[in-house]
Amino acid sequence: MKGKSFKQLMVEGWVFVVIAVVAFVGGLLIGDLGSSPKTETVAVVASGEGEGAEGAEGAEEEGAAEEAGAGEEGGEASATEPGRAVFISNGCGSCHTFAAAGTTGTVGPDLNEYLAPDDNAEGIEEMIVDPEAEIAEGYSGGIMPHSYGKTIPKEELEQLIEFLVNNSPAGGEEEEGAGGEEEDVGGPTN
Protein backbone atom coordinates (compact mmCIF):
# COMPACT_ATOMS: atom_id res chain seq x y z
CA MET A 1 0.00 0.00 0.00
CA LYS A 2 1.16 3.44 -0.83
CA GLY A 3 0.87 6.28 1.74
CA LYS A 4 -0.87 9.55 1.05
CA SER A 5 1.09 12.14 -0.86
CA PHE A 6 1.96 15.51 0.62
CA LYS A 7 -0.52 17.17 -1.74
CA GLN A 8 -3.35 14.91 -0.55
CA LEU A 9 -2.49 15.62 3.07
CA MET A 10 -2.49 19.37 2.43
CA VAL A 11 -5.89 19.23 0.69
CA GLU A 12 -7.34 17.20 3.56
CA GLY A 13 -5.86 19.64 6.06
CA TRP A 14 -7.42 22.64 4.33
CA VAL A 15 -10.76 20.87 4.08
CA PHE A 16 -10.62 20.25 7.83
CA VAL A 17 -9.79 23.92 8.51
CA VAL A 18 -12.67 25.11 6.30
CA ILE A 19 -15.12 22.77 8.02
CA ALA A 20 -13.90 23.90 11.45
CA VAL A 21 -14.33 27.58 10.54
CA VAL A 22 -17.82 26.97 9.14
CA ALA A 23 -18.77 25.05 12.30
CA PHE A 24 -17.41 27.85 14.53
CA VAL A 25 -19.26 30.58 12.63
CA GLY A 26 -22.41 28.43 12.64
CA GLY A 27 -22.10 28.07 16.41
CA LEU A 28 -21.82 31.83 16.81
CA LEU A 29 -24.89 32.37 14.66
CA ILE A 30 -26.90 29.71 16.45
CA GLY A 31 -25.99 31.30 19.78
CA ASP A 32 -27.58 34.54 18.58
CA LEU A 33 -30.80 33.02 17.21
CA GLY A 34 -33.87 34.39 18.89
CA SER A 35 -32.07 37.41 20.29
CA SER A 36 -33.10 40.74 18.90
CA PRO A 37 -31.50 43.84 20.42
CA LYS A 38 -34.47 45.91 19.21
CA THR A 39 -36.95 43.69 21.01
CA GLU A 40 -34.82 43.72 24.14
CA THR A 41 -34.48 47.49 24.00
CA VAL A 42 -38.24 47.91 23.79
CA ALA A 43 -38.64 45.71 26.88
CA VAL A 44 -36.16 47.88 28.80
CA VAL A 45 -37.90 51.09 27.75
CA ALA A 46 -41.28 49.65 28.69
CA SER A 47 -40.16 48.52 32.14
CA GLY A 48 -37.99 51.58 32.83
CA GLU A 49 -40.40 54.30 31.80
CA GLY A 50 -43.81 52.64 32.02
CA GLU A 51 -45.77 54.88 29.66
CA GLY A 52 -44.74 55.75 26.14
CA ALA A 53 -43.24 52.36 25.32
CA GLU A 54 -45.28 52.16 22.12
CA GLY A 55 -43.54 55.26 20.75
CA ALA A 56 -40.13 53.69 21.43
CA GLU A 57 -40.82 50.75 19.13
CA GLY A 58 -40.26 52.91 16.06
CA ALA A 59 -37.08 54.52 17.42
CA GLU A 60 -33.62 53.61 16.24
CA GLU A 61 -32.14 50.73 18.26
CA GLU A 62 -29.12 52.61 19.54
CA GLY A 63 -31.02 55.78 20.29
CA ALA A 64 -33.64 53.89 22.28
CA ALA A 65 -30.96 52.04 24.24
CA GLU A 66 -29.13 55.27 25.06
CA GLU A 67 -32.33 57.03 26.10
CA ALA A 68 -33.34 54.11 28.30
CA GLY A 69 -30.06 54.21 30.19
CA ALA A 70 -29.71 57.99 30.43
CA GLY A 71 -30.88 59.86 33.50
CA GLU A 72 -32.61 56.96 35.22
CA GLU A 73 -32.03 56.35 38.88
CA GLY A 74 -32.20 52.77 40.03
CA GLY A 75 -32.43 51.56 36.43
CA GLU A 76 -29.57 49.09 36.66
CA ALA A 77 -30.98 46.81 33.96
CA SER A 78 -31.27 49.63 31.44
CA ALA A 79 -27.90 51.12 32.41
CA THR A 80 -26.22 47.81 31.57
CA GLU A 81 -28.26 47.14 28.41
CA PRO A 82 -25.50 48.33 26.03
CA GLY A 83 -23.14 45.81 27.63
CA ARG A 84 -25.72 43.06 27.21
CA ALA A 85 -25.98 43.92 23.52
CA VAL A 86 -22.17 43.70 23.22
CA PHE A 87 -22.24 40.31 25.01
CA ILE A 88 -24.91 38.99 22.63
CA SER A 89 -23.53 40.50 19.41
CA ASN A 90 -20.05 39.07 19.97
CA GLY A 91 -21.43 35.57 20.49
CA CYS A 92 -20.33 35.31 24.14
CA GLY A 93 -23.53 33.47 24.99
CA SER A 94 -22.79 30.68 22.53
CA CYS A 95 -19.99 29.60 24.89
CA HIS A 96 -20.95 31.03 28.30
CA THR A 97 -24.00 30.66 30.52
CA PHE A 98 -24.90 34.07 31.96
CA ALA A 99 -28.31 34.67 33.53
CA ALA A 100 -28.33 38.45 32.92
CA ALA A 101 -27.93 37.84 29.18
CA GLY A 102 -30.27 34.84 29.11
CA THR A 103 -27.59 32.57 27.64
CA THR A 104 -26.80 28.93 28.31
CA GLY A 105 -23.56 28.13 26.48
CA THR A 106 -21.44 25.34 27.93
CA VAL A 107 -18.18 25.53 25.97
CA GLY A 108 -16.69 28.00 28.46
CA PRO A 109 -17.23 28.60 32.17
CA ASP A 110 -20.62 29.61 33.61
CA LEU A 111 -20.02 33.32 34.29
CA ASN A 112 -22.63 33.34 37.08
CA GLU A 113 -20.27 31.08 39.04
CA TYR A 114 -16.83 31.81 37.57
CA LEU A 115 -16.78 35.58 38.10
CA ALA A 116 -15.95 36.06 41.77
CA PRO A 117 -16.46 39.02 44.11
CA ASP A 118 -12.74 39.81 43.95
CA ASP A 119 -12.77 40.05 40.12
CA ASN A 120 -12.60 43.74 39.30
CA ALA A 121 -13.07 45.50 35.94
CA GLU A 122 -9.33 45.31 35.17
CA GLY A 123 -9.25 41.57 35.82
CA ILE A 124 -12.34 40.95 33.70
CA GLU A 125 -10.85 42.98 30.86
CA GLU A 126 -7.75 40.77 30.98
CA MET A 127 -9.97 37.66 30.86
CA ILE A 128 -11.57 38.99 27.66
CA VAL A 129 -8.55 40.39 25.78
CA ASP A 130 -5.99 37.81 27.01
CA PRO A 131 -8.01 34.65 27.69
CA GLU A 132 -4.87 32.54 28.21
CA ALA A 133 -3.80 34.64 31.23
CA GLU A 134 -6.18 32.74 33.51
CA ILE A 135 -7.87 29.53 32.41
CA ALA A 136 -10.84 28.31 34.42
CA GLU A 137 -10.38 25.01 36.19
CA GLY A 138 -11.75 22.16 34.11
CA TYR A 139 -11.39 24.03 30.80
CA SER A 140 -8.56 24.03 28.28
CA GLY A 141 -6.81 26.97 26.72
CA GLY A 142 -6.90 27.91 23.07
CA ILE A 143 -10.69 27.97 22.77
CA MET A 144 -11.65 31.60 23.45
CA PRO A 145 -10.63 33.93 20.62
CA HIS A 146 -7.69 36.24 21.31
CA SER A 147 -9.03 38.92 18.97
CA TYR A 148 -11.58 40.61 21.24
CA GLY A 149 -9.07 43.26 22.34
CA LYS A 150 -8.78 44.34 18.69
CA THR A 151 -12.28 43.67 17.35
CA ILE A 152 -14.41 45.12 20.15
CA PRO A 153 -14.18 48.93 20.23
CA LYS A 154 -12.92 50.34 23.55
CA GLU A 155 -16.27 51.92 24.45
CA GLU A 156 -18.12 48.65 23.81
CA LEU A 157 -15.49 46.69 25.75
CA GLU A 158 -16.06 49.02 28.72
CA GLN A 159 -19.83 48.52 28.41
CA LEU A 160 -19.35 44.74 28.33
CA ILE A 161 -17.12 44.81 31.41
CA GLU A 162 -19.62 47.02 33.28
CA PHE A 163 -22.42 44.62 32.35
CA LEU A 164 -20.43 41.64 33.65
CA VAL A 165 -19.45 43.39 36.89
CA ASN A 166 -22.97 44.71 37.59
CA ASN A 167 -24.73 41.41 36.90
CA SER A 168 -22.42 38.88 38.56
CA PRO A 169 -20.66 38.53 41.90
CA ALA A 170 -17.66 40.39 40.38
CA GLY A 171 -16.71 43.73 41.84
CA GLY A 172 -18.53 43.12 45.11
CA GLU A 173 -17.37 42.73 48.66
CA GLU A 174 -16.37 39.14 49.24
CA GLU A 175 -17.26 37.56 52.55
CA GLU A 176 -14.60 35.55 54.34
CA GLY A 177 -14.26 32.10 52.84
CA ALA A 178 -16.60 32.75 49.92
CA GLY A 179 -15.80 31.02 46.64
CA GLY A 180 -14.20 28.07 48.37
CA GLU A 181 -11.04 29.94 49.28
CA GLU A 182 -10.70 29.34 53.01
CA GLU A 183 -7.88 31.81 53.52
CA ASP A 184 -9.40 34.59 51.42
CA VAL A 185 -9.88 37.75 53.50
CA GLY A 186 -12.40 39.23 51.07
CA GLY A 187 -12.73 42.48 49.17
CA PRO A 188 -11.96 43.34 45.57
CA THR A 189 -8.43 43.21 44.29
CA ASN A 190 -6.83 46.27 42.73
N, C-alpha and C positions, 0 to 999 in steps of 0.2 A: 504494500500500500504506500502510496505517495502522500506526504504531508501537504498541508495547505501552503500555497505560495504567499509571499509577503504581500502581494497585491490583494489577494483574497482576504487576508487578515485585516488589511487596512480598510477595505470596503466594509467588512463586517463590523469593524470598530466604529466607523462613521455611522453606519446604520444604527448601531446601539446608541451612540451619542444623540442622534436625531430623535430616536424613540424616547430616550430619557428626557430630552428637552420638551418634546410634545407632551409627555406625561406630566412633567412639572408645571408647565403652563396650564394644562387642563386642570390640574389640582388647584392652582390659584383661581382659575375661573369658577370652578365648582364651589370653592370656598366662598365666593362672592354671590352665588345665586341666591335670589330671594332678598338681597339687601339693596335697598334703594335709598341713597342719602336724602333724596327729596322727600320720600315718605317719612323717613325718620325725622327730618327737619320739621315737617308739618306737625308731627306728634309732639315735639319739644315746644313749638310755638303754642300749640293748643293747650298743653299742660302748664306752660310757664305764664301765659298771658290770659288764659280763660277765654275771653271774648275776642272776636276778630280773627279767629283761626282760619275761617273760610277765605278771607282776603289774602292770607299768607300762602295759600295753595298756588296762586298764580305768580308768586314772587320768584325771583331768581334763587337758585339753591344757596349760593354763597351769601347773598344778601340776607336771606331769611335766617341763615345760621348765625351770621354776625349780629343781626338785630336781636335774635333770641338770647344771645349771650351777653349783650351789652346792657349795662345799667341795671341788671336784676340783682336783688339781694337774696341770698338763700337759694339761688337757682343753680346749684352745683351741676345738675345734669345738663343744663343748657350751656353752662360755662365750659364744660368739657366736651361738648358735642363736636367741635372741630377735630379734636384729638381722636374721637371715636371714628370719624370719617377717614382720618389718616390711617388708623388701625385697619379698617375694613378695606380701603382702597389699595393698600399695599399687601393685601392677602395674609395679614398676620393671623387672622382667624382660621385659615386653612390648616395651620400647624398648631395653634395655641387655643386652649379653652380659656375664655375670659368672660365672666358673667356680665360685666358692664357693657360688653360689645355683643353679647348674645352668641358667642362662638363656642364651638365644641371640638376644635382640632386636637389631635392626639399625637402628632409627629414630634412636637416640642413640649416642654413643660407646661403644666396648668398654671397660668399666671396668677390665679386666685390663691394658689398655695406657694408658688415659687418665690414671688416677690415678697420680701420680708420687711418688717417695720424698720429695720436699719438700712434698707436700700433707699438711697436718696436719688435725686434727679441726676446727679453726675454719674452715679453707679449704673443707673438704668440706661443712660445714654451710652455708656461703654458697652453694656450688654447688647445694644442694638447695632452700634457701628463697628464693634470689635467682638463678635459673638464667640470667638475662641478664647477670649481673656478669662472667662469663667463659664465652664460647662456644667450644666445641672447634673446632679448625680443620677445615674441610670440612663443617660443620653450620651450619644457620641458626637464628637465634633465634626465639622465639615458639612453640616446639613443646612444651617441657617446662612442665607446669603451674606456676603461681606460688603455688598454694594450699597446698603442703606445709607451709610454716611455720605455717599456721593449722589444717590438718586432721590433722596427725600430732602426737599429744601429745608434750610435751617429753621424757618418759622414753623413749618409743619412738624419737624422733628421735635421742636419745643412743645407744640400742642400735643403730640403723641405722648411725650414724657409726662406732661401735666395730667393727661387723661389716665395714664397708668398709675401715677402716684396718687391721684385723687380717688381712684376707684379700686384700690387694692390696699393691703396692709402697708405698702411701701410709704416711707416718709413719715410714719407715725411714731409715737413713743412706744418702745418695746418694753413689755413687762419682763421682770426677771425670769429667766428660764424659758421664755416663749420661743417657739421655733425649734425646740428640741436641743437647744444649746444651753446646757446646765450652767456653764460659767459665764454666760452672757450677762452683762450688767445693764443692758437696755440702752435705748436712745439711738437716734440716727447717727450714722457716721458722717464725717465731713471730708 
